[in-house]
């Protein structure tokens, strides 16, 4: 699952004022072309003009859609967040147990404190 936040360019808004268009169908076509699904499309007031909730088979497929949309020139910005299910997060938490993380300079600090 992927959440995207996007903003149109002023030129895109001007074209849409002249010829209003429901962009959900276009978005649905893009994601379905890589085997995914559009779960939602909203416009918003605020920092971003719109939000999409997508499902894609993998990161590469979603990246392909994002790259194609970005290359089209209609957007001023696009941000994407990969969403993890609760089950995936629990699995990640279990795997994190085996990761032996050491904070920066922690080992050096440990050596200095024992001398």
C-alpha positions as CSV (number, residue, x, y, z in Angstrom):
1,X,0.0,0.0,0.0
2,X,1.2,3.5,-0.9
3,X,0.1,6.9,0.1
4,X,1.0,9.8,-2.2
5,X,0.6,13.5,-1.7
6,X,0.8,15.7,-4.7
7,X,0.5,19.3,-5.9
8,X,-0.3,20.5,-9.4
9,X,1.5,23.2,-11.1
10,X,-0.4,26.5,-11.7
11,X,-0.5,25.7,-15.4
12,X,-2.2,22.3,-14.6
13,X,-4.9,24.1,-12.5
14,X,-5.5,26.6,-15.3
15,X,-6.0,23.8,-17.8
16,X,-8.4,22.0,-15.4
17,X,-10.4,25.2,-14.9
18,X,-10.8,25.5,-18.6
19,X,-11.7,21.8,-19.0
20,X,-12.6,20.2,-15.7
21,X,-11.7,16.5,-15.6
22,X,-12.1,13.6,-13.1
23,X,-8.5,12.4,-12.7
24,X,-9.5,9.2,-10.8
25,X,-9.9,7.3,-14.0
26,X,-6.5,8.3,-15.3
27,X,-4.9,7.3,-11.9
28,X,-6.8,4.0,-11.9
29,X,-5.5,3.3,-15.5
30,X,-1.9,4.0,-14.5
31,X,-1.9,1.7,-11.4
32,X,-3.9,-1.1,-13.1
33,X,-1.3,-1.1,-15.9
34,X,1.2,-2.5,-13.4
35,X,-1.2,-4.9,-11.7
36,X,-2.2,-2.6,-8.9
37,X,-5.4,-0.9,-7.6
38,X,-6.5,2.6,-6.8
39,X,-8.2,2.6,-3.4
40,X,-8.8,6.4,-3.1
41,X,-8.3,9.8,-4.7
42,X,-9.0,13.0,-2.8
43,X,-8.4,16.7,-3.3
44,X,-7.5,18.8,-0.2
45,X,-6.9,22.2,1.1
46,X,-3.5,22.8,2.6
47,X,0.1,21.9,1.8
48,X,-0.9,19.3,-0.9
49,X,-3.5,19.5,-3.6
50,X,-4.4,15.9,-3.4
51,X,-3.9,12.5,-1.9
52,X,-4.0,8.9,-3.4
53,X,-4.1,5.5,-1.8
54,X,-2.7,2.9,-4.1
55,X,-2.0,-0.8,-3.9
56,X,0.8,-2.2,-6.1
57,X,2.4,-5.6,-6.4
58,X,5.9,-4.3,-5.4
59,X,8.0,-1.1,-4.9
60,X,9.3,-1.3,-8.5
61,X,5.8,-1.2,-10.0
62,X,4.8,1.7,-7.8
63,X,8.0,3.5,-8.6
64,X,7.3,3.1,-12.3
65,X,3.9,4.7,-12.0
66,X,5.3,7.5,-9.9
67,X,8.1,8.1,-12.4
68,X,5.7,8.1,-15.3
69,X,3.4,10.6,-13.6
70,X,6.2,12.8,-12.5
71,X,7.7,12.9,-16.0
72,X,4.4,14.2,-17.3
73,X,5.0,17.6,-16.0
74,X,1.6,18.3,-14.5
75,X,2.8,18.1,-10.9
76,X,4.7,20.6,-8.9
77,X,5.5,18.0,-6.2
78,X,4.8,14.4,-5.3
79,X,5.7,12.6,-2.1
80,X,5.2,8.9,-1.5
81,X,4.9,6.9,1.8
82,X,5.1,3.1,1.8
83,X,2.5,1.8,4.2
84,X,3.1,-1.3,6.3
85,X,0.3,-3.5,7.5
86,X,0.2,-4.3,11.2
87,X,1.3,-7.8,10.4
88,X,4.3,-6.6,8.4
89,X,5.2,-4.2,11.3
90,X,5.0,-7.1,13.8
91,X,7.3,-9.2,11.5
92,X,9.7,-6.3,11.3
93,X,9.7,-5.9,15.1
94,X,10.5,-9.6,15.4
95,X,13.4,-9.4,13.0
96,X,14.7,-6.2,14.7
97,X,15.5,-8.4,17.7
98,X,18.4,-9.9,15.8
99,X,19.8,-6.6,14.6
100,X,22.7,-5.6,16.7
101,X,22.4,-1.8,16.4
102,X,25.2,0.3,17.9
103,X,24.6,4.1,18.2
104,X,27.3,6.3,16.6
105,X,30.4,6.6,18.7
106,X,28.9,4.3,21.4
107,X,31.8,1.8,21.1
108,X,34.4,4.5,21.4
109,X,32.6,6.0,24.4
110,X,32.5,2.5,26.0
111,X,36.2,2.1,25.5
112,X,37.0,5.5,27.0
113,X,34.9,4.8,30.1
114,X,36.7,1.6,30.9
115,X,40.2,3.0,30.7
